[in-house]
């Protein structure tokens, strides 16, 4: 696959829970054919027959509309400690949750699935010994999940570097450390889902908040990138509308140029735009997504965008 434009289904959570609605929006209104499916649209903890039926139905609706589920990822309601929770029994429960989620992803045809690496409690992060233990335990859990993903026929796992230290991967060096740890014994590669708006704003290294530096450093290690307009305050998942583009620093042509220069020729750029459940934001979701697609489409479809 070349560099393509897709959308995270996070926009649909609690607004368009039925597949006919969100798939129709993706295909007919946005004119896209690739999505990253978010866990909050089909909770793996629902009764097994319900999950199985819904997964089959979603796959059928996607197939009918020509929409591909490239990957599956956690979302706003699942931005929790999970594999780094301080209570062992809860960590184990989340390990099993991920296996159920990956099963859904495979049934939807996803080639990979993942999440943030894990989130440490404040008290755990403050203790260097516990901090390292949590990371080692999470690496072991992801290793087990890699074996499970391989059994489902997946090609890779993905994790997303975040923006504060206890959420893991907040700097380029920290993300590289996790990548080094997640190699030995992994049945499928542990790759990255980069985000153009992430990175620690308190890092002394300006590269850590430069999306182009991240894209260059990890070239070849990310099959997916979350895109949204990035403002100085890094305060939200902003759309690519004139209001935010005038203040933002994410320019499609510049991102595509960095990908070209880095030799990246197989990647999906997923619009990951969030709207609060407040008026008028709740009513501008589709219009904002349409403008965002229109802002990106010329750059992605330009022949030079593909190496």
C-alpha positions as CSV (number, residue, x, y, z in Angstrom):
1,X,0.0,0.0,0.0
2,X,1.2,3.5,-0.8
3,X,0.8,6.5,1.6
4,X,-2.9,6.8,2.1
5,X,-5.4,8.9,4.0
6,X,-7.8,7.4,6.5
7,X,-9.8,8.2,9.6
8,X,-10.0,7.0,13.1
9,X,-13.5,5.9,14.0
10,X,-13.1,7.8,17.3
11,X,-15.4,10.5,15.8
12,X,-18.3,8.0,15.8
13,X,-18.1,7.0,19.5
14,X,-21.6,7.6,21.1
15,X,-22.7,9.6,18.0
16,X,-22.8,7.0,15.3
17,X,-22.7,3.6,17.1
18,X,-24.3,1.6,14.2
19,X,-22.0,0.4,11.5
20,X,-24.4,1.6,8.7
21,X,-24.0,5.2,10.0
22,X,-20.3,5.5,10.6
23,X,-19.2,3.4,7.6
24,X,-21.6,5.4,5.4
25,X,-20.0,8.7,6.6
26,X,-16.5,7.4,5.9
27,X,-17.3,6.1,2.4
28,X,-20.1,8.5,1.2
29,X,-19.5,11.8,2.9
30,X,-15.7,11.7,3.5
31,X,-14.8,9.7,0.4
32,X,-12.3,7.6,2.3
33,X,-11.8,3.8,2.2
34,X,-9.5,3.1,5.2
35,X,-10.2,3.3,8.9
36,X,-8.5,2.6,12.2
37,X,-11.2,0.9,14.3
38,X,-11.5,2.1,17.8
39,X,-12.3,-0.3,20.7
40,X,-15.0,1.9,22.1
41,X,-17.3,1.1,19.2
42,X,-17.5,-2.6,20.2
43,X,-16.6,-3.4,23.7
44,X,-14.9,-6.8,24.0
45,X,-16.5,-7.3,27.4
46,X,-20.0,-7.5,25.9
47,X,-21.4,-11.0,25.7
48,X,-19.5,-13.2,23.3
49,X,-22.5,-13.9,21.0
50,X,-23.2,-10.1,20.7
51,X,-19.5,-9.4,20.0
52,X,-19.3,-12.1,17.3
53,X,-22.5,-11.0,15.6
54,X,-21.6,-7.3,15.6
55,X,-18.0,-8.0,14.3
56,X,-19.5,-10.1,11.5
57,X,-22.0,-7.3,10.7
58,X,-19.4,-4.5,10.8
59,X,-17.2,-6.5,8.4
60,X,-20.1,-7.0,6.0
61,X,-21.0,-3.4,6.0
62,X,-17.4,-2.3,5.5
63,X,-17.0,-4.8,2.6
64,X,-20.2,-3.6,1.0
65,X,-19.0,0.0,1.1
66,X,-15.4,-0.8,0.1
67,X,-14.0,0.3,3.5
68,X,-10.9,-1.4,4.9
69,X,-10.1,-1.7,8.6
70,X,-6.3,-1.3,8.4
71,X,-5.8,-1.5,12.2
72,X,-7.6,-1.4,15.5
73,X,-6.7,0.8,18.5
74,X,-7.9,1.8,21.9
75,X,-9.6,5.2,22.3
76,X,-10.9,7.8,24.7
77,X,-12.8,5.5,27.1
78,X,-9.9,3.0,27.1
79,X,-7.1,5.5,27.8
80,X,-6.4,3.8,31.1
81,X,-3.5,2.2,33.0
82,X,-4.2,-1.3,31.6
83,X,-0.9,-3.2,31.3
84,X,0.8,-0.9,33.8
85,X,-2.0,-0.9,36.4
86,X,-0.5,-1.2,39.9
87,X,-2.8,-4.1,40.8
88,X,-1.5,-7.4,39.3
89,X,-5.0,-8.9,39.0
90,X,-6.2,-5.9,37.0
91,X,-3.2,-6.0,34.7
92,X,-4.0,-9.7,34.0
93,X,-7.6,-8.8,33.3
94,X,-6.5,-6.2,30.8
95,X,-4.1,-8.8,29.1
96,X,-7.2,-11.0,28.5
97,X,-9.2,-7.9,27.4
98,X,-6.6,-7.2,24.7
99,X,-6.8,-10.8,23.5
100,X,-10.5,-10.4,23.0
101,X,-10.0,-7.0,21.3
102,X,-7.4,-8.5,19.0
103,X,-9.8,-11.2,18.1
104,X,-12.3,-8.6,17.1
105,X,-9.7,-6.8,15.1
106,X,-8.7,-9.9,13.2
107,X,-12.4,-10.6,12.4
108,X,-12.6,-7.1,10.9
109,X,-9.6,-7.8,8.7
110,X,-7.1,-5.6,10.5
111,X,-3.5,-6.3,9.8
112,X,-2.4,-5.0,13.2
113,X,-3.8,-3.7,16.5
114,X,-2.6,-1.9,19.6
115,X,-2.8,0.9,22.1
116,X,-0.7,3.2,24.2
117,X,2.0,1.1,25.8
118,X,0.6,1.5,29.3
119,X,0.1,4.3,31.9
120,X,1.8,4.3,35.3
121,X,0.2,5.6,38.4
122,X,1.8,8.7,39.8
123,X,3.1,6.9,42.8
124,X,4.6,4.1,40.7
125,X,6.3,6.4,38.3
126,X,7.9,8.3,41.2
127,X,9.8,5.2,42.4
128,X,12.6,4.3,40.0
129,X,12.6,0.6,41.0
130,X,8.8,0.2,40.6
131,X,8.9,2.2,37.4
132,X,11.4,-0.1,35.8
133,X,9.4,-3.1,37.0
134,X,6.2,-1.8,35.5
135,X,8.0,-1.3,32.1
136,X,9.4,-4.8,32.2
137,X,6.0,-6.4,33.1
138,X,4.4,-4.5,30.3
139,X,7.1,-5.7,27.8
140,X,6.4,-9.2,28.9
141,X,2.6,-8.7,28.4
142,X,3.1,-7.2,25.0
143,X,5.4,-10.2,24.1
144,X,2.5,-12.5,25.1
145,X,0.1,-10.5,23.0
146,X,2.5,-10.7,20.0
147,X,2.2,-14.4,20.2
148,X,-1.6,-14.2,20.3
149,X,-1.6,-11.7,17.4
150,X,0.6,-14.0,15.4
151,X,-1.9,-16.9,16.0
152,X,-4.6,-14.6,14.5
153,X,-2.6,-13.9,11.4
154,X,-1.8,-10.3,12.2
155,X,1.4,-8.7,10.8
156,X,2.3,-6.5,13.7
157,X,1.3,-4.8,17.0
158,X,1.4,-1.0,17.3
159,X,1.8,1.3,20.3
160,X,1.6,5.1,20.5
161,X,4.3,7.3,22.1
162,X,2.6,9.8,24.4
163,X,3.3,13.2,25.9
164,X,4.0,12.8,29.6
165,X,6.6,10.5,31.1
166,X,4.3,8.2,33.0
167,X,2.3,7.5,29.8
168,X,5.5,6.3,28.1
169,X,7.4,7.3,25.0
170,X,7.2,11.0,25.6
171,X,10.6,11.7,24.0
172,X,12.3,10.2,21.0
173,X,14.9,8.6,23.3
174,X,12.2,7.1,25.6
175,X,10.3,5.7,22.6
176,X,13.6,4.2,21.2
177,X,14.1,2.5,24.6
178,X,10.7,0.8,24.4
179,X,11.4,-0.2,20.8
180,X,14.7,-1.8,21.9
181,X,13.0,-3.7,24.7
182,X,10.2,-5.0,22.5
183,X,12.3,-7.1,20.1
184,X,13.5,-10.3,21.8
185,X,11.0,-13.1,21.6
186,X,8.2,-11.1,19.8
187,X,6.3,-13.2,17.4
188,X,5.3,-10.2,15.3
189,X,7.1,-6.8,15.2
190,X,6.1,-4.1,17.7
191,X,5.7,-1.0,15.6
192,X,4.7,2.5,16.2
193,X,1.5,4.6,15.7
194,X,3.1,8.0,15.7
195,X,1.1,11.2,16.5
196,X,2.0,14.6,15.0
197,X,0.8,16.3,18.2
198,X,2.5,14.2,20.9
199,X,5.9,14.7,22.7
200,X,6.9,16.2,26.0
201,X,6.7,20.0,25.9
202,X,9.1,20.2,28.9
203,X,11.9,18.2,27.1
204,X,15.0,20.3,26.6
205,X,15.4,18.8,23.2
206,X,13.3,20.6,20.6
207,X,13.2,17.5,18.5
208,X,10.9,15.9,21.0
209,X,8.0,18.2,20.0
210,X,8.9,18.3,16.3
211,X,6.7,15.9,14.3
212,X,9.2,15.8,11.5
213,X,12.0,14.7,13.8
214,X,9.8,11.8,15.0
215,X,8.9,10.8,11.4
216,X,12.5,10.8,10.3
217,X,13.8,9.0,13.4
218,X,11.4,6.1,13.2
219,X,11.1,5.8,9.4
220,X,10.1,2.3,8.5
221,X,8.8,1.5,12.0
222,X,5.3,3.0,11.7
223,X,2.5,1.8,9.5
224,X,0.1,4.4,10.9
225,X,0.3,8.1,11.9
226,X,-2.4,10.0,13.8
227,X,-2.9,13.5,12.3
228,X,-4.6,16.5,13.7
229,X,-3.9,20.2,13.7
230,X,-1.2,21.0,16.3
231,X,-1.3,24.3,18.2
232,X,1.2,25.8,20.6
233,X,-1.0,24.7,23.6
234,X,-1.3,21.1,22.4
235,X,-4.7,21.3,24.0
236,X,-6.8,19.2,21.7
237,X,-7.4,17.0,18.7
238,X,-8.1,20.0,16.4
239,X,-9.6,19.7,12.9
240,X,-7.9,21.1,9.8
241,X,-10.3,24.0,9.4
242,X,-9.2,27.5,8.4
243,X,-9.5,28.7,12.0
244,X,-7.1,26.2,13.3
245,X,-4.8,26.0,10.2
246,X,-4.1,29.7,10.6
247,X,-2.6,28.9,14.1
248,X,-1.4,25.4,13.5
249,X,1.9,24.0,12.3
250,X,0.9,20.9,10.5
251,X,1.1,21.4,6.8
252,X,0.2,18.4,4.6
253,X,2.8,19.1,1.9
254,X,5.6,19.4,4.6
255,X,4.6,16.1,6.3
256,X,4.5,14.3,2.9
257,X,7.9,15.7,2.0
258,X,9.3,14.4,5.2
259,X,7.9,11.0,4.5
260,X,9.3,11.0,1.0
261,X,12.7,12.1,2.2
262,X,12.7,9.4,4.9
263,X,11.9,6.7,2.3
264,X,8.5,6.0,3.8
265,X,6.2,4.6,1.1
266,X,3.8,2.4,3.0
267,X,1.8,4.3,5.7
268,X,-1.7,5.4,6.5
269,X,-2.3,8.9,7.9
270,X,-5.4,8.7,10.1
271,X,-7.4,11.8,10.9
272,X,-7.8,11.6,14.7
273,X,-10.0,14.5,15.5
274,X,-12.1,14.8,18.7
275,X,-15.0,17.0,19.4
276,X,-16.4,17.6,22.9
277,X,-20.0,16.7,23.7
278,X,-20.8,20.4,23.8
279,X,-22.6,22.7,21.5
280,X,-21.6,23.8,18.9
281,X,-18.7,21.3,18.6
282,X,-21.0,18.3,18.8
283,X,-22.8,19.5,15.7
284,X,-19.7,20.3,13.5
285,X,-18.1,16.8,13.5
286,X,-18.9,15.8,10.0
287,X,-18.3,19.3,8.5
288,X,-14.9,19.5,10.2
289,X,-13.9,16.1,9.0
290,X,-14.9,17.0,5.5
291,X,-12.8,20.2,5.6
292,X,-9.9,18.2,7.0
293,X,-10.1,15.6,4.3
294,X,-10.2,18.4,1.7
295,X,-7.1,20.0,3.3
296,X,-5.1,16.7,3.1
297,X,-6.3,15.0,-0.1
298,X,-4.4,17.1,-2.7
299,X,-1.1,16.4,-0.9
300,X,-1.7,12.7,-0.4
301,X,-2.9,12.2,-3.9
302,X,0.0,14.1,-5.5
303,X,2.1,11.5,-7.4
304,X,5.3,12.8,-5.7
305,X,3.7,11.8,-2.3
306,X,4.5,8.2,-3.2
307,X,8.2,7.1,-3.4
